[in-house]
Amino acid sequence: MAFPNQVQQPDQPLEVVIMAAGKGTRMKSTLPKVLHRLGGRTLLGHVLDCAAQLSAKRAVVITGHGAMQVEAA
């Protein structure tokens, strides 16, 4: 098991799939869950940054609720 400061690079190119289709109804907001901000960035931005730090060859974002807002962000 790798810990955050001990991430090993994979032998093959890494591809990432990010599930970003939630409504976020428990957040009591009309904004899609992944567009809420934490530490000055969207939740989706944090995940995309992690993918970049892992040198992901490709990151695919699966959208659903609020897809147009998510894709525009």
Biopython code that builds the backbone (N, CA, C, O; Angstrom):
import numpy as np
from Bio.PDB.StructureBuilder import StructureBuilder

atoms = [
    (1, "MET", "N", (0.841, -1.177, 0.000)),
    (1, "MET", "CA", (0.000, 0.000, 0.000)),
    (1, "MET", "C", (0.888, 1.243, 0.000)),
    (1, "MET", "O", (1.800, 1.357, 0.819)),
    (2, "ALA", "N", (0.623, 2.164, -0.910)),
    (2, "ALA", "CA", (1.415, 3.387, -0.996)),
    (2, "ALA", "C", (0.751, 4.502, -0.191)),
    (2, "ALA", "O", (-0.466, 4.683, -0.241)),
    (3, "PHE", "N", (1.551, 5.224, 0.532)),
    (3, "PHE", "CA", (1.061, 6.376, 1.270)),
    (3, "PHE", "C", (1.340, 7.623, 0.440)),
    (3, "PHE", "O", (2.219, 7.592, -0.421)),
    (4, "PRO", "N", (0.616, 8.728, 0.673)),
    (4, "PRO", "CA", (0.748, 9.914, -0.181)),
    (4, "PRO", "C", (2.173, 10.373, -0.448)),
    (4, "PRO", "O", (2.469, 10.826, -1.554)),
    (5, "ASN", "N", (3.058, 10.270, 0.526)),
    (5, "ASN", "CA", (4.432, 10.713, 0.294)),
    (5, "ASN", "C", (5.326, 9.600, -0.241)),
    (5, "ASN", "O", (6.537, 9.781, -0.366)),
    (6, "GLN", "N", (4.731, 8.447, -0.557)),
    (6, "GLN", "CA", (5.496, 7.314, -1.054)),
    (6, "GLN", "C", (4.892, 6.753, -2.336)),
    (6, "GLN", "O", (4.941, 5.544, -2.560)),
    (7, "VAL", "N", (4.331, 7.602, -3.172)),
    (7, "VAL", "CA", (3.683, 7.137, -4.396)),
    (7, "VAL", "C", (4.741, 6.656, -5.371)),
    (7, "VAL", "O", (5.727, 7.348, -5.624)),
    (8, "GLN", "N", (4.534, 5.470, -5.914)),
    (8, "GLN", "CA", (5.456, 4.908, -6.889)),
    (8, "GLN", "C", (4.895, 5.112, -8.286)),
    (8, "GLN", "O", (3.690, 4.982, -8.504)),
    (9, "GLN", "N", (5.761, 5.427, -9.222)),
    (9, "GLN", "CA", (5.337, 5.597, -10.603)),
    (9, "GLN", "C", (5.038, 4.222, -11.206)),
    (9, "GLN", "O", (5.803, 3.277, -11.010)),
    (10, "PRO", "N", (3.921, 4.109, -11.941)),
    (10, "PRO", "CA", (3.573, 2.828, -12.564)),
    (10, "PRO", "C", (4.513, 2.503, -13.718)),
    (10, "PRO", "O", (5.138, 3.393, -14.295)),
    (11, "ASP", "N", (4.606, 1.212, -14.047)),
    (11, "ASP", "CA", (5.448, 0.772, -15.158)),
    (11, "ASP", "C", (4.856, 1.175, -16.502)),
    (11, "ASP", "O", (5.590, 1.410, -17.462)),
    (12, "GLN", "N", (3.541, 1.255, -16.571)),
    (12, "GLN", "CA", (2.852, 1.631, -17.801)),
    (12, "GLN", "C", (2.205, 2.994, -17.606)),
    (12, "GLN", "O", (1.964, 3.406, -16.471)),
    (13, "PRO", "N", (1.917, 3.708, -18.709)),
    (13, "PRO", "CA", (1.262, 5.017, -18.577)),
    (13, "PRO", "C", (-0.048, 4.904, -17.793)),
    (13, "PRO", "O", (-0.835, 3.982, -18.003)),
    (14, "LEU", "N", (-0.259, 5.840, -16.904)),
    (14, "LEU", "CA", (-1.439, 5.854, -16.053)),
    (14, "LEU", "C", (-2.545, 6.659, -16.713)),
    (14, "LEU", "O", (-2.310, 7.766, -17.195)),
    (15, "GLU", "N", (-3.742, 6.109, -16.735)),
    (15, "GLU", "CA", (-4.916, 6.824, -17.208)),
    (15, "GLU", "C", (-5.900, 6.882, -16.052)),
    (15, "GLU", "O", (-6.066, 5.903, -15.324)),
    (16, "VAL", "N", (-6.556, 8.029, -15.880)),
    (16, "VAL", "CA", (-7.416, 8.269, -14.728)),
    (16, "VAL", "C", (-8.847, 8.522, -15.179)),
    (16, "VAL", "O", (-9.080, 9.256, -16.140)),
    (17, "VAL", "N", (-9.805, 7.913, -14.484)),
    (17, "VAL", "CA", (-11.225, 8.182, -14.711)),
    (17, "VAL", "C", (-11.760, 8.823, -13.438)),
    (17, "VAL", "O", (-11.633, 8.266, -12.348)),
    (18, "ILE", "N", (-12.362, 10.006, -13.589)),
    (18, "ILE", "CA", (-12.883, 10.754, -12.444)),
    (18, "ILE", "C", (-14.397, 10.813, -12.550)),
    (18, "ILE", "O", (-14.943, 11.351, -13.513)),
    (19, "MET", "N", (-15.062, 10.260, -11.560)),
    (19, "MET", "CA", (-16.523, 10.281, -11.521)),
    (19, "MET", "C", (-16.966, 11.624, -10.941)),
    (19, "MET", "O", (-16.773, 11.884, -9.753)),
    (20, "ALA", "N", (-17.558, 12.473, -11.778)),
    (20, "ALA", "CA", (-17.955, 13.822, -11.356)),
    (20, "ALA", "C", (-19.406, 14.078, -11.735)),
    (20, "ALA", "O", (-19.734, 15.127, -12.289)),
    (21, "ALA", "N", (-20.272, 13.117, -11.436)),
    (21, "ALA", "CA", (-21.662, 13.207, -11.884)),
    (21, "ALA", "C", (-22.660, 13.397, -10.747)),
    (21, "ALA", "O", (-23.868, 13.398, -10.987)),
    (22, "GLY", "N", (-22.185, 13.556, -9.524)),
    (22, "GLY", "CA", (-23.093, 13.641, -8.382)),
    (22, "GLY", "C", (-23.848, 14.950, -8.290)),
    (22, "GLY", "O", (-23.343, 16.003, -8.679)),
    (23, "LYS", "N", (-25.056, 14.874, -7.774)),
    (23, "LYS", "CA", (-25.880, 16.071, -7.586)),
    (23, "LYS", "C", (-25.434, 16.888, -6.384)),
    (23, "LYS", "O", (-25.532, 18.115, -6.401)),
    (24, "GLY", "N", (-24.959, 16.242, -5.367)),
    (24, "GLY", "CA", (-24.555, 16.953, -4.158)),
    (24, "GLY", "C", (-25.743, 17.434, -3.342)),
    (24, "GLY", "O", (-25.669, 18.482, -2.702)),
    (25, "THR", "N", (-26.838, 16.682, -3.356)),
    (25, "THR", "CA", (-28.058, 17.107, -2.663)),
    (25, "THR", "C", (-27.840, 17.266, -1.160)),
    (25, "THR", "O", (-28.457, 18.134, -0.543)),
    (26, "ARG", "N", (-26.991, 16.461, -0.569)),
    (26, "ARG", "CA", (-26.738, 16.591, 0.871)),
    (26, "ARG", "C", (-25.960, 17.860, 1.196)),
    (26, "ARG", "O", (-25.883, 18.262, 2.357)),
    (27, "MET", "N", (-25.389, 18.486, 0.186)),
    (27, "MET", "CA", (-24.667, 19.744, 0.391)),
    (27, "MET", "C", (-25.625, 20.932, 0.357)),
    (27, "MET", "O", (-25.231, 22.068, 0.623)),
    (28, "LYS", "N", (-26.885, 20.656, 0.027)),
    (28, "LYS", "CA", (-27.938, 21.685, -0.018)),
    (28, "LYS", "C", (-27.518, 22.872, -0.878)),
    (28, "LYS", "O", (-27.549, 24.023, -0.443)),
    (29, "SER", "N", (-27.123, 22.559, -2.108)),
    (29, "SER", "CA", (-26.657, 23.577, -3.038)),
    (29, "SER", "C", (-27.102, 23.210, -4.446)),
    (29, "SER", "O", (-27.278, 22.033, -4.760)),
    (30, "THR", "N", (-27.282, 24.203, -5.279)),
    (30, "THR", "CA", (-27.608, 23.935, -6.684)),
    (30, "THR", "C", (-26.337, 23.732, -7.503)),
    (30, "THR", "O", (-26.402, 23.302, -8.655)),
    (31, "LEU", "N", (-25.203, 24.036, -6.924)),
    (31, "LEU", "CA", (-23.916, 23.868, -7.591)),
    (31, "LEU", "C", (-23.531, 22.388, -7.583)),
    (31, "LEU", "O", (-23.666, 21.729, -6.551)),
    (32, "PRO", "N", (-23.050, 21.848, -8.718)),
    (32, "PRO", "CA", (-22.596, 20.455, -8.709)),
    (32, "PRO", "C", (-21.525, 20.249, -7.628)),
    (32, "PRO", "O", (-20.676, 21.113, -7.408)),
    (33, "LYS", "N", (-21.580, 19.125, -6.982)),
    (33, "LYS", "CA", (-20.694, 18.810, -5.855)),
    (33, "LYS", "C", (-19.217, 19.071, -6.174)),
    (33, "LYS", "O", (-18.500, 19.637, -5.349)),
    (34, "VAL", "N", (-18.764, 18.671, -7.341)),
    (34, "VAL", "CA", (-17.342, 18.779, -7.674)),
    (34, "VAL", "C", (-16.882, 20.214, -7.897)),
    (34, "VAL", "O", (-15.682, 20.471, -7.995)),
    (35, "LEU", "N", (-17.829, 21.155, -7.980)),
    (35, "LEU", "CA", (-17.462, 22.557, -8.188)),
    (35, "LEU", "C", (-17.414, 23.360, -6.894)),
    (35, "LEU", "O", (-17.103, 24.551, -6.913)),
    (36, "HIS", "N", (-17.720, 22.717, -5.773)),
    (36, "HIS", "CA", (-17.570, 23.396, -4.486)),
    (36, "HIS", "C", (-16.083, 23.609, -4.239)),
    (36, "HIS", "O", (-15.244, 22.812, -4.660)),
    (37, "ARG", "N", (-15.778, 24.695, -3.553)),
    (37, "ARG", "CA", (-14.378, 25.059, -3.332)),
    (37, "ARG", "C", (-13.888, 24.613, -1.956)),
    (37, "ARG", "O", (-14.621, 24.633, -0.967)),
    (38, "LEU", "N", (-12.637, 24.216, -1.938)),
    (38, "LEU", "CA", (-11.950, 23.839, -0.708)),
    (38, "LEU", "C", (-10.512, 24.326, -0.849)),
    (38, "LEU", "O", (-9.798, 23.901, -1.757)),
    (39, "GLY", "N", (-10.095, 25.194, 0.023)),
    (39, "GLY", "CA", (-8.726, 25.704, -0.065)),
    (39, "GLY", "C", (-8.465, 26.518, -1.317)),
    (39, "GLY", "O", (-7.347, 26.530, -1.832)),
    (40, "GLY", "N", (-9.496, 27.202, -1.815)),
    (40, "GLY", "CA", (-9.324, 28.069, -2.977)),
    (40, "GLY", "C", (-9.446, 27.390, -4.327)),
    (40, "GLY", "O", (-9.345, 28.051, -5.361)),
    (41, "ARG", "N", (-9.661, 26.079, -4.338)),
    (41, "ARG", "CA", (-9.813, 25.342, -5.601)),
    (41, "ARG", "C", (-11.051, 24.479, -5.531)),
    (41, "ARG", "O", (-11.522, 24.138, -4.446)),
    (42, "THR", "N", (-11.582, 24.123, -6.698)),
    (42, "THR", "CA", (-12.736, 23.225, -6.716)),
    (42, "THR", "C", (-12.293, 21.824, -6.305)),
    (42, "THR", "O", (-11.116, 21.476, -6.404)),
    (43, "LEU", "N", (-13.253, 21.028, -5.844)),
    (43, "LEU", "CA", (-12.938, 19.637, -5.500)),
    (43, "LEU", "C", (-12.390, 18.910, -6.723)),
    (43, "LEU", "O", (-11.441, 18.133, -6.618)),
    (44, "LEU", "N", (-12.995, 19.167, -7.884)),
    (44, "LEU", "CA", (-12.506, 18.551, -9.125)),
    (44, "LEU", "C", (-11.081, 19.007, -9.424)),
    (44, "LEU", "O", (-10.256, 18.212, -9.874)),
    (45, "GLY", "N", (-10.792, 20.270, -9.178)),
    (45, "GLY", "CA", (-9.436, 20.781, -9.390)),
    (45, "GLY", "C", (-8.407, 20.046, -8.553)),
    (45, "GLY", "O", (-7.306, 19.763, -9.026)),
    (46, "HIS", "N", (-8.758, 19.735, -7.310)),
    (46, "HIS", "CA", (-7.855, 18.972, -6.439)),
    (46, "HIS", "C", (-7.564, 17.595, -7.037)),
    (46, "HIS", "O", (-6.419, 17.145, -7.042)),
    (47, "VAL", "N", (-8.602, 16.934, -7.537)),
    (47, "VAL", "CA", (-8.426, 15.589, -8.102)),
    (47, "VAL", "C", (-7.598, 15.656, -9.384)),
    (47, "VAL", "O", (-6.722, 14.818, -9.600)),
    (48, "LEU", "N", (-7.866, 16.644, -10.233)),
    (48, "LEU", "CA", (-7.094, 16.794, -11.472)),
    (48, "LEU", "C", (-5.627, 17.104, -11.169)),
    (48, "LEU", "O", (-4.736, 16.624, -11.869)),
    (49, "ASP", "N", (-5.375, 17.897, -10.138)),
    (49, "ASP", "CA", (-3.993, 18.174, -9.735)),
    (49, "ASP", "C", (-3.286, 16.899, -9.289)),
    (49, "ASP", "O", (-2.114, 16.694, -9.603)),
    (50, "CYS", "N", (-3.992, 16.048, -8.559)),
    (50, "CYS", "CA", (-3.411, 14.765, -8.132)),
    (50, "CYS", "C", (-3.065, 13.906, -9.343)),
    (50, "CYS", "O", (-2.007, 13.280, -9.386)),
    (51, "ALA", "N", (-3.961, 13.881, -10.323)),
    (51, "ALA", "CA", (-3.702, 13.108, -11.544)),
    (51, "ALA", "C", (-2.460, 13.646, -12.251)),
    (51, "ALA", "O", (-1.641, 12.873, -12.746)),
    (52, "ALA", "N", (-2.322, 14.962, -12.299)),
    (52, "ALA", "CA", (-1.151, 15.569, -12.938)),
    (52, "ALA", "C", (0.128, 15.226, -12.176)),
    (52, "ALA", "O", (1.159, 14.959, -12.792)),
    (53, "GLN", "N", (0.071, 15.231, -10.848)),
    (53, "GLN", "CA", (1.244, 14.892, -10.040)),
    (53, "GLN", "C", (1.670, 13.446, -10.246)),
    (53, "GLN", "O", (2.838, 13.102, -10.069)),
    (54, "LEU", "N", (0.715, 12.606, -10.621)),
    (54, "LEU", "CA", (1.020, 11.199, -10.901)),
    (54, "LEU", "C", (1.452, 10.992, -12.344)),
    (54, "LEU", "O", (1.661, 9.859, -12.776)),
    (55, "SER", "N", (1.587, 12.091, -13.094)),
    (55, "SER", "CA", (1.968, 12.055, -14.514)),
    (55, "SER", "C", (0.996, 11.225, -15.335)),
    (55, "SER", "O", (1.404, 10.457, -16.206)),
    (56, "ALA", "N", (-0.295, 11.382, -15.052)),
    (56, "ALA", "CA", (-1.312, 10.637, -15.797)),
    (56, "ALA", "C", (-1.248, 11.016, -17.272)),
    (56, "ALA", "O", (-1.169, 12.193, -17.623)),
    (57, "LYS", "N", (-1.284, 10.008, -18.119)),
    (57, "LYS", "CA", (-1.274, 10.218, -19.567)),
    (57, "LYS", "C", (-2.567, 10.902, -20.002)),
    (57, "LYS", "O", (-2.576, 11.746, -20.898)),
    (58, "ARG", "N", (-3.656, 10.513, -19.343)),
    (58, "ARG", "CA", (-4.967, 11.054, -19.702)),
    (58, "ARG", "C", (-5.865, 11.000, -18.478)),
    (58, "ARG", "O", (-5.795, 10.071, -17.674)),
    (59, "ALA", "N", (-6.715, 12.021, -18.352)),
    (59, "ALA", "CA", (-7.728, 12.040, -17.295)),
    (59, "ALA", "C", (-9.079, 12.247, -17.963)),
    (59, "ALA", "O", (-9.285, 13.236, -18.666)),
    (60, "VAL", "N", (-9.991, 11.319, -17.744)),
    (60, "VAL", "CA", (-11.341, 11.399, -18.300)),
    (60, "VAL", "C", (-12.284, 11.745, -17.164)),
    (60, "VAL", "O", (-12.308, 11.065, -16.138)),
    (61, "VAL", "N", (-13.067, 12.810, -17.350)),
    (61, "VAL", "CA", (-14.018, 13.243, -16.327)),
    (61, "VAL", "C", (-15.413, 12.838, -16.773)),
    (61, "VAL", "O", (-15.903, 13.314, -17.797)),
    (62, "ILE", "N", (-16.056, 11.962, -16.008)),
    (62, "ILE", "CA", (-17.421, 11.519, -16.291)),
    (62, "ILE", "C", (-18.367, 12.508, -15.628)),
    (62, "ILE", "O", (-18.355, 12.668, -14.407)),
    (63, "THR", "N", (-19.182, 13.167, -16.432)),
    (63, "THR", "CA", (-20.111, 14.158, -15.894)),
    (63, "THR", "C", (-21.546, 13.671, -16.024)),
    (63, "THR", "O", (-21.847, 12.776, -16.813)),
    (64, "GLY", "N", (-22.403, 14.264, -15.251)),
    (64, "GLY", "CA", (-23.829, 13.929, -15.277)),
    (64, "GLY", "C", (-24.595, 15.176, -14.912)),
    (64, "GLY", "O", (-24.788, 16.063, -15.744)),
    (65, "HIS", "N", (-25.035, 15.246, -13.663)),
    (65, "HIS", "CA", (-25.754, 16.419, -13.167)),
    (65, "HIS", "C", (-24.865, 17.657, -13.289)),
    (65, "HIS", "O", (-23.734, 17.662, -12.803)),
    (66, "GLY", "N", (-25.370, 18.693, -13.928)),
    (66, "GLY", "CA", (-24.613, 19.933, -14.075)),
    (66, "GLY", "C", (-23.438, 19.811, -15.018)),
    (66, "GLY", "O", (-22.445, 20.524, -14.875)),
    (67, "ALA", "N", (-23.546, 18.905, -15.987)),
    (67, "ALA", "CA", (-22.432, 18.636, -16.900)),
    (67, "ALA", "C", (-21.914, 19.898, -17.581)),
    (67, "ALA", "O", (-20.705, 20.082, -17.715)),
    (68, "MET", "N", (-22.822, 20.762, -18.007)),
    (68, "MET", "CA", (-22.378, 21.974, -18.702)),
    (68, "MET", "C", (-21.551, 22.865, -17.776)),
    (68, "MET", "O", (-20.561, 23.455, -18.209)),
    (69, "GLN", "N", (-21.946, 22.966, -16.515)),
    (69, "GLN", "CA", (-21.190, 23.763, -15.543)),
    (69, "GLN", "C", (-19.825, 23.140, -15.276)),
    (69, "GLN", "O", (-18.816, 23.842, -15.215)),
    (70, "VAL", "N", (-19.800, 21.826, -15.119)),
    (70, "VAL", "CA", (-18.546, 21.124, -14.825)),
    (70, "VAL", "C", (-17.595, 21.251, -16.007)),
    (70, "VAL", "O", (-16.413, 21.540, -15.821)),
    (71, "GLU", "N", (-18.096, 21.040, -17.213)),
    (71, "GLU", "CA", (-17.241, 21.106, -18.397)),
    (71, "GLU", "C", (-16.735, 22.518, -18.647)),
    (71, "GLU", "O", (-15.654, 22.690, -19.210)),
    (72, "ALA", "N", (-17.493, 23.532, -18.242)),
    (72, "ALA", "CA", (-17.076, 24.921, -18.429)),
    (72, "ALA", "C", (-16.031, 25.353, -17.398)),
    (72, "ALA", "O", (-15.304, 26.323, -17.610)),
    (73, "ALA", "N", (-15.964, 24.632, -16.290)),
    (73, "ALA", "CA", (-15.072, 25.042, -15.182)),
    (73, "ALA", "C", (-13.637, 24.668, -15.411)),
    (73, "ALA", "O", (-12.783, 24.948, -14.569)),
]
sb = StructureBuilder()
sb.init_structure("model")
sb.init_model(0)
sb.init_chain("A")
sb.init_seg("    ")
for serial, (resi, resn, name, xyz) in enumerate(atoms, 1):
    if name == "N":
        sb.init_residue(resn, " ", resi, " ")
    sb.init_atom(name, np.array(xyz, "f"), 0.0, 1.0, " ", f" {name:<3s}", serial, name[0])
structure = sb.get_structure()
